[in-house]
Amino acid sequence: MIHCSRGAILALLCVTMLHCIFGEFHTLAHLKARASDKTQSRAVVDLLRRLLGDRSREFIVSVNRTLSNDSSDVCELRSATNDKIMAVGSTGVAVATGIYNYLKYFCNCHVSWSGDQLNVPRPLPPVTGVLRISTPHRFRYYQNVCTQSYSTVWWDWPRWQREIDWMALNGINLPLAFTGQEALWQEVYLSLGLNQTEIDRFFTGPAFLAWNRMGNLFQWGGKLPQSWHVKQLNLQFKILDRMRAFGMIPVLPAFSGIVPEGISRLFPKANVTTLSPWSHFNCSYSCAHMLDPRDPLFQHIGGLFLSQVIKEFGTDHIYNTDTFNEMSPASSDPTYLASVSQAVFKTMTSVDPQAIWLMQGWLFIHDPLFWKPDQVKALLHGVPLGRMIVLDLFAESMPVYSSTNSFYGQPFIWCMLHNFGGNSGLFGTVDRVNSGPFDALRFPNSTLVGLGLAPEGIEQNPVVYELMSELAWRKEPVNLSKWASLYALRRYGSMDENLALAWRLLFQGVYNCTVPQYKNHNRSPLVHRPSLRMQTDVWYEPADLYKAWKLLFEAAPGLVAVETFRYDVVDITRQALQLLTTEFYKDIRDAFQTQKLPDLLTAGGVLLYDLLPELDRLLSSNEHFLLGAWLEQAKSQALDEHEAQLYDFNARNQITLWGPDGNILDYASKEWGGLVEDYYLQRWALFVNALVECLDRARPFKQDVFNQAVFQVEKGFVFNQRKYPSKPIGDTFDIAHRIFLKYYPYAMKKLMPTHF
C-alpha cells in the first residue's frame, strides 16, 4: 500500500483532473479545423481581395497545420521578394489574424463595424527577420445567443460575409452558428405528429427567436412564415461553409427540453412541467413546457433533432444548449440537477459520441440564491470532466470561475459580455478586460481553455472588441495609454496628437468603468420613459468626455472625409448630448419640484425644440445610426406585404416596448435617427407638458396616469407605418460642429457653475 500526504493526494487529483481534460481521454483535441490547408489558404486570399482589392496580391498566404506542435494557433510573417509579405499560419484564422496584426502595427490600418481605414503604405513596410504571432488560448469564442436577435436577425449574406471576415481578422475560431434551426425543429415536430397550428403557436417572430430557443418566450411576434425557414436555412449553409473554410469550429444547437404544448396531446404520459412566467410576461406568451430530461421521450426528441442538425449542417462536435436560462429548475436537489445535465449530454452523445457541450454560465450569475456550490457542482458534474465547456459569460464584471474552483474541473472560456440589448452609448471596463484573462490563466488549477466575446448586441464601441480580441494573442496585459494612442493613429490614419490625447481621456473615463458588477444598460434618461425619479449618475467624469469631444473638433479639418472619424464625431457628440439631456432633465425636475414654471419652460423648451431635434439630425446624417436602415433590412426579408408588416412590427417592438405591454420596456434602446424624433422626443414632450399642466393647475404629477398616456405614444410609434430614410441626410460634420459650438459652452458652464 502506498501512503500519500493530503497535499500529495490533492496534487495527484489535480494532475488526474487536468489529464482528463487535456490528456488522451476526453480531450478537446478533436475540436479542430476540418477544411484542408489549401481550402483555408484560399479563404484568406479571398478575404484579402475583398478587403484590399489589388493590393492583396502583395501578400503570399499559406496554411500549414504542422506549424503548431500543439493545438494553439500560430502565424509567422516575413518579407519576401518584390516588397511582398509572406504569411504562414496553422489555420486560416491564424493567418488572417497575423496579417491584420501586420496591417495594424506596420501599416497603421484598421477594420471595424463602423468603417475601415485602409490607407496601406506603398510599398508594404518590411518585416525584419520573422514576426511570430501566437496565442496560448485554444479557443476564441464569439457571440451570445441574444446577438442573433438584437443584431444579426435581418442580415443578408453580404453582411454575414463581412462579419465572418471580421471574425477571422480578429482571431475568432469558435463562433456560434444558430441560424436556420427553426426549419429543422419544424421537421422534427411534424414527424412526431404535431400539427402546423401547434408549431406556429410555439415559435416567436424573428426578432424574438433568441428567447424562444432558450424557452423564455412563445408566439409573440409570430407566426413565423414558411419563407423565413427557407431563407434562413440557405443562409446557414453559406455561413457554415465560410466559417469552416477559415478553419473555424462552428457551435451548433442541441435540445434543452423545452417543447411545444402539443407534445402533451401526443404523449399524455410524458412528464411535462409548466414553468413559471419569464421576466415581466404572463403565461400568454411565456411559461415554458419543460420535458423532464429523465423521461425517455427527452432522449427521443433530442436525438431526432441532433440527427437532423448533423444531417443538414454537418458537425464539428460542439453543441450549445441552455436548460435553465433565467428559469428556476423544478428542484434544487443535487441528484436531480446532475440527472438533468447527464440526460442533456446523453442526447448529444447518443448521436455524436464525440460531442462536447458548450454551456452559457449566465444562470449562475442570474440566480445565485438558487445556484449554490452544491447545485453548481451537481449540474457540472453530470457531464464527464472535459466534455463540457462553460462560458464564464460576464467575467469582466462578475466572474464565476473564481468562486467555483474553476467550474469544479470543467474547462471554461473567460468571456467579456460588455453590452446588453445592443444599446447605444460609450462604455467599457478596459482595466478589468486588460487584466482579467491573465488572472484567470494564473488561477490555481485553472481550467481556462479560451477567451470570448459575448455581447448581447454588436456594432457599437468597436475599440473594446479590438482590444479584447488582441489580448487573446498577448502574453501579458497591454499598456492601455499607449494602446489607446496607437488605436487613434490607425483608426484615422492621422498622427495628430489631439486624437491620441482624446482617446487616452476616453480610456481613463467612459471606457474604464470600475463600479463593481456594473451592467451596461444605457441608463440615460434620454432613452427611458420619463419620470421624476430617473437615474442621473454616471461612472465617469463628464469633463473627460467633453474634453475629448473638443479635441476631436480641433483635429477635424483634415479628417472629415475619413469614414471612421465621421462615425466617432457622431458617437462622441451623441454621448455629449446624452449627458446634457440628463442636465436638462435635472433642471426640469428641480423646476417642477420648486414650482418655478419659467425655469421649467426654459429647460423643457431647449430639450424639446433644440437639443433632441439636433441629435436626431446628427444621427440621421450617418449610415450607422439610422432607424430606417434597421426597418429596411427587416422588410427586405419579406416576400409579400403581410410579411413586410410582420417584420416591421418585430423590428419596432424589440427596440421599444419589447412585448405587448412594455414588458421589457426600452431594454434594447437605440439612439438612431428617426427613433429620437418620433419616439423619445414624443415621450419627453408629453412629460414636460404634463408637468407644466400640473403646475398650472396646482395638481400633483401622477406617474401611473402619465404611464397610461405615454404607453399610447409608444404603441403609436410601433404601429405608425411611417417610412424612415435608410440613407443618410445632411452633412455630418456641419451638423456636429453646429451642435458643438452651441452646447460645449453650456457643458462647461454646468461643470463650473461658480466661474460664470
N, C-alpha and C positions, 0 to 999 in steps of 0.2 A: 504494500500500500504506500502511495506517495503522499506525504504530508505537505500542505501548502499553507502559507500565511494568508490571512484575509486579503491583504494587499495584492499578493501574488494571484489569488483566485480572481479578484476583480480585474486585474490586468489581463489575465488569461481570458476572462469573459469578454472583455473589450476587444481583444485581438480576434477572438472567435466571431464576435458580432460583426466586426469590420470585414473579416474574411467572408462571412455570409453575404455581405452587401457587395463587396468589390472583388471577391475571390472567384474561384472557379464555379461555385454553386450559387444559384440565384443572382448571378451577376447582371449588371446592366449593359455589358459589353455588346449584346446583340442589338441594342438600340444604336443604329449607325446608318450612315448614308447607304442607300440602296443603288443609286444610279452609278453607272460606270464613271471612271475618271474622265473619259472622253466626253460623256454627256454633261458632266459638271463643268468641264472646261468651256464647252460650247455655251452653256448657260451664262457664264461670266463674260465671255466675249460679246454675247448678245446684250447683256446688261450695259456693258461699257459703250456699245454702239448707241443704245437708247440715251445714255447719259451724256456722252461726249461727242457723238457724231463721228466725223472723220478722224478726230484726234485719238479715238480709241485704238487706231492702228499702231500707235506708238507704245502700246503695252503688249508684251508677249506673255500669254497666260497658259499655265499648265497646272493640272491637278494630279498629285501623286500621293496616294493614301499611305505609302510606305514612309513618307517624310516624318510621320508621327509614330514613335515607337510605343505609344500607349493610345488611349482614346481621346487625348486632348488635341485641340486644333492648333495648327502652326502654319505660318506663311513666311517665306523668305523672298526678299526683293533685292535685286542688284541691277546695276547699269549694264546695258548691252550695247552692241554696235549701233551706229546711226542714231544716237541720242535716245534709244528706246529703253524702256524699263521692263525687266523680266520679273514675273511674279509666279512663284511655285508654292502651292499650298496643299494641305492634307485633304481638304474638301473645297467645293465651290464657295461655300460660305467663308472659309478661311482666306481664300484668295481675294474675294470681294472685300472682306474686312481689311486685309493687308493693303490693297490698292486704295481704299478710302482713307486709311491711316496716312498713306503717302500723299494723297491729294490734300488732306488736311494740313499736315505738318511740313511738307516740302513745297506745296503749291498754293497754300492758303485758300483752299476751296471748301465748299460747304454744300450739303444736301439736306433738305428738311421738308416737312409737310407744308411749310409756308413759303416755299420757293428755294431756288438754288443760287449759289454764287460760284460759277464755274469759269472764271477768267484764268484758264490754265496757262502758265508761262510757256513761252516758245523759245528755245527747245525745253523739253522737260528737265527739271533740275536733276543732276546726277546723284546717285547713291554711292557713298564711299564704302567699299567692302560689301558686306552682306547685312541688310537690315532684317532682323528676325523678330517676328511678332508672334507671341503665343499666349494661350490662356490656360490658367490652372483649372478652369471650370468646364467640366464635361458638357453641361447643358446651359444654354442661354435661352430662357423661355420668354414667350411673348403672347400677350392678350389676356383678357379677363372674359369670362362668359358674357358679361354685360356689354363689352365692347361691340359685340355682334349686333346689339340693338341700338346703343347710343351713337355709334359711329359708322359701322360698315353696312348697315341694313340695306341701304339703297344703292350700294356700289355696283358699277358695271365692271366688265373685265379690264378695260384700260386703267381704272382706278386701283383695282386689285393688283394688276401687274406692277404699277408704280409702288404699291405698298410692299410687295414681296421683294422688289429691288431694294427698297429701303431696309427691309429686314436683313437681306444678305450683306449690304454695306455695313450694317451695324452689328453683325456677328450673330444674329438670331439663328438658332438651329433647332429649336423645339417650339414651333408655333401651334396654336390651337386651330383646328380646321373643322368647324362645326356647321358650315353652310350646307343647306340642302337635306338635312337629316329628316325633316318632316315628311318628305316624299317616301322615305324608307319606313318610317313609323306608320304611315298610311297603309302601305303594302302589308305590313305585319298585322295591323288591326283588322284590315279587311279579310286577311287569310284566317284570322281567328273567329270571324263571324260578326264583327261589329258592322252596323250599317253606316252609311255616309253621314247621316244626321248626327249620330253619336260622335263620330270623329270630328265633325265641324264644331260641335259644342266643346270639344276638348282643346283644339288649337286656338291660340290668340291670333290677333292680327300681326303683321310683320314686325312692327315697331316694339312689340312686347314679347317676342318669342324667347328671349333670354330667360324670362321668368316663367314661361311655360315649360321650358326644358328643365328648370330647377324645381318645378312642382309648386310654384307660388301662385300662378295666375292661369285662368282658363277663359276662353271665349271672348274676352274683352278685345275690342278692335277687330274682331273677325266678322264673317267667316273667311278663312284663308282660301283664295281662289286656286283652282287646279293649275292655272297658268303659272302661279307663283312656284309651285313644286317643280314644274318643268324647267323654268328659268334658273332656279337656284341649284337644281341638280346639275345642269350643264355648266354652271359657274364653278361648282365644286370640283368637277372633273378637271377644269383648267387650273384651278387653284392648286390642287394636289399635284398635278403634273409639273407645274412650275416650282413648287416648293421642293419636290423630290429631285428635280433636275439640279438644284443648287446643292443638294446633299443634306437638306433639312429633314427632320423627323416629325411629320405632322401628327398631332394628337387628335384622335377620332373619338366620337361619343360612344358611351355604353349606357346600359339600363340602370336606373336608380330605384325603380319600384313604384314610381308614380304611374297610375293607369287611368284611362277614361272610366267614367261612372258605369258605362255599359258593360264593363267586364263582369260586374256582379250579376247582370242579367244572364250572361252566357255561362258563368261559372258561379252559381249561387252558393256553393260550399266553400268558395275561396275565402281566405282570411284577409278581407279588405277593411282597413280602418279609415274613417274620415278624420283628417287632421283639423286643427284649429285654423281660423282665418289668418291670412298673412297680412302683415303691415296694417293699413287702415281700410282694407277691403272687408266685405262681408262674404257670406257663402254664395252669393250670386255669381261671383267671379273668382272666388278663392276656395279654401277648404279642400285640399287635395285628397284624392283617394289613393291610399298607400297599401300596396300589396305586401303582406308580410314576407320578408326575404326567406323565411323558413318554409313557406308554402311551396309545394312542388311546382305550382304554376309560375312562380317567380323565375325559376330556372328555365322553364319552357319559353316564356316571353323574352327573357334576357338573351337566351341562346338564339332564338329566332331573329331578334334584332341584330345582334352582333354578326351572325352569319350573313345577314343581308348587307351590313356595313362592309364586311370584308369582300363579299362578292362584288359589290359595286365600286368600292373605293380602294380595294387592296388593303394592306396593313403594314405598319411599321412597329406593331406590337405594343403600342402605348395608348391607353384609353382614359378619358376623363368622365367621371360622373360624380355628382354630389348628392348624397342621400338626404341630408338634413340641413339644407341651406336655409338659414333663418327660420327653421321649424323645429319644434321640440320632438324628440323621439317618443314613442309610446311608453317607454320605460327607461329608468336610469340604471337598471340592473346591469352590471358589467358583463354578465354572461349573455344577456340579450344583445347588448351592443356588439360584443365580439361575434355573436352568431350572425348579426346583420352584415358586418363587413366581410365575414367569411363567405356568406351567401352571395353578396355582390361580386366578390372576386371570383367565386366559383363559376358564375355565369360567363365571366371572361375566359377563364382557363378551360372551360368545357368546349369552347370554340377555338381558342388560341392558347395552346399550352405555354407559350412564351409570353403571355400577357403581363404587362406592368400597369398598375392602376395609378394614375395621376389624380390626386385629390386636392381640392382647394381647402386650405386650413382656415377659411373665414369663419366657419361655425364655432371654432374655439374662441375667437375674438368676440363674435356677436352675442354669445350666451355663456359667459364664463361661470355663471352661477350653476348652470347645468353641467358644463364640461369641466368637472374637477379632475384631478390627476387619475383617479381610478377609471373614470369614464373615458378619458382621452386614451389612456393606455389600452383599455379593452378594445376600443374601436380600431386603434392602430395595430394591435397585436392579433386581431382576427385575420390578418394577412401575413404570410411569412415575411420575415425581415428581408428587405431588399427587393420585394416585389411590389411595393408601393412607394411612390414619391409624393411627398407632401409639399404643396406650395405654401410657404410662410408668407401669406399674401400681402400683409401690411407691415412688413418687417422694419421699414424705416421709422415707424412710429410705435407699433405695438407688436414687437417680435414675440413669437410663441416658442421658438426653439430653446430659448434660454431658460424658460420655466418648465420645460418638459424633457430636460436632459437630451436635447437634440431629437425630439419626437420619439423618445424611448427606443432609439435604434433604427427607425425608418429613415431612409435618405430624404433630404429636403432641399428645396430651392429657395434662396433668400430673394424675396420679391419687393420691388418698390411699387406700391399701388398709386400713390400720388393724387390721382384725380377721381372724383366722384361725379357721376351723372354727366360727364362731358362738359361741366361748367366752364364758362369763360372766367378769366381772372388770372393774373400773375401769381404763381405760388411755387414754392419748393422747400425742401429740407436738405439743402446741399451739404451741410456739415455732417448730418446723420447718414446721408447716402454715401458720402465720401469715406466714412469710417466703418459703417455697419457691415458691409460684406467681409472686411478683413477681421473684424471682431468675430464674426460667425465662423470664419476659417480657423481662427485660433482657439475657439471654444473647446473646452476639454472633451475629448472623444467625439468631436464634431462629425456629423454625417452629411455635411454640406456637399451637394453634387452640382450646384449651379447657381446662377443669378437669373433674375427675371424682371420683366416689365409687365405690370398687371393693372394698367389703368382702366377704369370703367369707360372712359371716353378719351379719344386721342385728338390730334390736330389742334393742340394747344401747348404752350410752353415748350417748344422744341428743344430748348437749351438743356432742360432737365433730363430728357431722354437721351440726348447725345452724351451727356456726362455719364449717366448710369450705364449706357452701352459700352462706353470706353473703359469703365472701371473693371469690366469683366476681363480685359486684356492687360490690366496693370498689376504689378506685383506689390504695390503699396499705394496709399492714398495720394491724390494729386495736391499740388499747391493751388488752392482754389482761386486765389487772387491772380496768379499767373495764368491759370487755365481760362479764367473769365476774360482776361486781356487778349489772349490768343483767339478765343472764341469770337470776340468782336472783330478782330483782324480778318478772320476767314469768313465770317458771316457777311461782311460788307465789302471785303477786298480793299479795305482802306486802313492806312497807318495812322489816321487821325487819333491823337491821344485822348481827345474828348470822348470818343466812342469806348475806348478801353476803360476810362475812368467811369463812364456811365454804367458799364457792365459790372465793374467792381462794386459800385454802390448798390446795384440791384442784387448782387450776390451776398452782400453783407446785410441786406434788408429784406425786401419782399421775397427773395428766393431762399432765405435762411430762417424758416420758421423753427423755433426751438420750444414752442409750447408743448408740453408732454401730451401724447396721444391725440394730437390735433387732427381732425378730419377736414380735408379741404373741400367743403361745400362752400360755394360762393355765398357768404353770409351778408353781403352788402344789402342795405335797404332797397337799393335800386331794383333788384330782381326778386323782391319778396312782397307779398301782399301787405300794404301799408297798415300800420297800427301805431299806437302811442308807446309801444314797448318793443322797439326793434333793436337788434344788436348793432352797436356802433363802434366797438373796439376792433383794432387790427393788430396783427402780430409784429408789425414792423413800424419804423419811423417814417411817417409821411414825408418828412423833409428830405430823406434819401431818395425817395421816388420822384419828388418834384425836381430835385437837383439833376437826377439822371434825365428827366424829361427836358430840362433846359439844355443840358449838354448835347442831347440828340439834335436839337434845333441849331445849336452852334456849329455842328458838324455837317448840317444838312445840304448846303448849297451844291456840293459836287456829287451828292448821292441820291437825288430824287428819282433817278432812273433805275436804281437798284431795287429789285423786287423785294428782297429780304429787308431792306431798310424801310421801304414804304410800309410793309407789314408791321414792323416794330414801332414805327411812328404812330400807326393806328392803335396798336395794342397798348403802348405805354400812355398815349393820350387818353385812351378808353379807361385805363386804370386810374389816371389822374381825375377824370370826370366821375368815376365811380367813388373815389374818396370825397370829391366835392359834393356829390349827391348826398352823402352822409352828413356833411356840414350843413347843407341847406335843410335836410330833414331835421337836424337838431334845432336849427333856427325856427322851423315851422312848429315843431313840438313845443319848444320853450315859449314861443309867442302865444300859442294856444293856452298853455298851462298858466301863463301870467296874464292872459286875456288882453294881449296887445294886438288888436286887429290890424293896424297899419304894418307892423313888422311881419305878421303872418301873410298879408297880401304881398309884401315886397319879396320875401323869401320864396313863397309859393309861385309868384309871378315869374321870377328868374328861372326857377326849376322847370316850370311847365311851358314857358313861352320862349326860353332860350337854351338852357343847358341841355335838356333832353332832346329837343329838336336838332340841336347842333350835333349831339352824339349820334343820333340816327343818320344825319347827313354824312358824318365821318365814316361810320360803319358801312353805309351804302356805297362808299367810294372804293371799296376794296373787295375783291372777289372772294376772299377768305372769311368775310363777315356778313354774308347775305342770307337772310331767311329765304329769299326767292330761290337760291341755289338748292337748299335743302328740300324745298317743296317740289322743285322741278325734277330733282333726282327721284323723288318718290313717285311722281306721276309718270316718269319715263318707264317705270316698271309695268305700267298698266296696259292691258290690251283693249279696253273699252272705257266708256265714261263711268260706268258703275265702279270698276276697279280704280279708276283715277280718283274718284271721290273717296273711296275707302282708304286708299293710301294717303291722300291729302289729310284726311281725318287722323289717321295714325301718326303722321309726321307732326301735325299741330298739337295733338293731345299730349304726346310724350313730353314735349318741351314746355308745356304749360300746366294743365290740370293733372296730368298723369293719373288718369282714371275718370270715372263718370262724375265724381263729385269733388274733384280736387283732392283725391285720396292721398297722393304723394306730391302735393302742390309745389311747383317750382323746383323740384328735386333736380331736374335736368335743364335748369335755366340756361339760356344763351343770350349774350349781348350781340345781337345781329341787327343789321339794317332792316327795317320793316317791323321787326318784333318790338324794338324800343318804342317806336312811334304808335303802333296800333295795339299794343298790349300793356307794356309797363307804364307808358305815359298816360294812357287812359285810366289806369288804376290810380295813379298819383293825382290826376285831375279830379277824380271822384272824391278822393280822400281830402284834398285841400278844400274843395267846395263844401264838403260835409263839415269840416272844421269851421269854415267861415260862417256857414249857416248856424252851427251850434253857438258860436259867439254872438252872432246877430240876434238870435232868439233866446239867448241865455239858457241854453239846454246843455246837458252833458253829452259827450260823444259816446255812443253805444256801439261797441265793436261788433256785436252779433248782428245788429241791424245793418251796419256797413258791410259785413261779410256777405249777407244775403244779396245786397245790391251789387257788390263788386263781382260776385260769382256770375251774375248775368253778363257783365262786361267780359269776364274771362271766357265764358262759354260762347259769347258772341264772336270773339276772335276765332275760336276753333271752327265755327261754322260760317264765317263771313264770306268764304269762297273768293276773296279778293286775290287777284294775281299780283305777285310781288316781283320786282325786277330780279332776274337771275344773272344779270351782268352789271358791273359797277357803273355808277353815275357820279360825275363830278371829279375834280382834281383833288386827290388825297392830300397832297402837301399844302395846297392853298387853304383847304378847309381846316386842316390840323394847325396850320400856322395862325389862322384867324382865331381859333379856339385858344391857342397858347397865349397870344397877345392879350386876349380878353380875360382869361381865367388864371393865368400864372400870378399876376399881381394879387388877385383875390386870395389865392392859396397862400401866398407869402403873408398876407395880412392876417389870415386865420392862424398861421404858425406863430406870428409875433404881434399879437394884438396891442401890446404895450408900446410898440415902436411907432404906432400910427396915431 
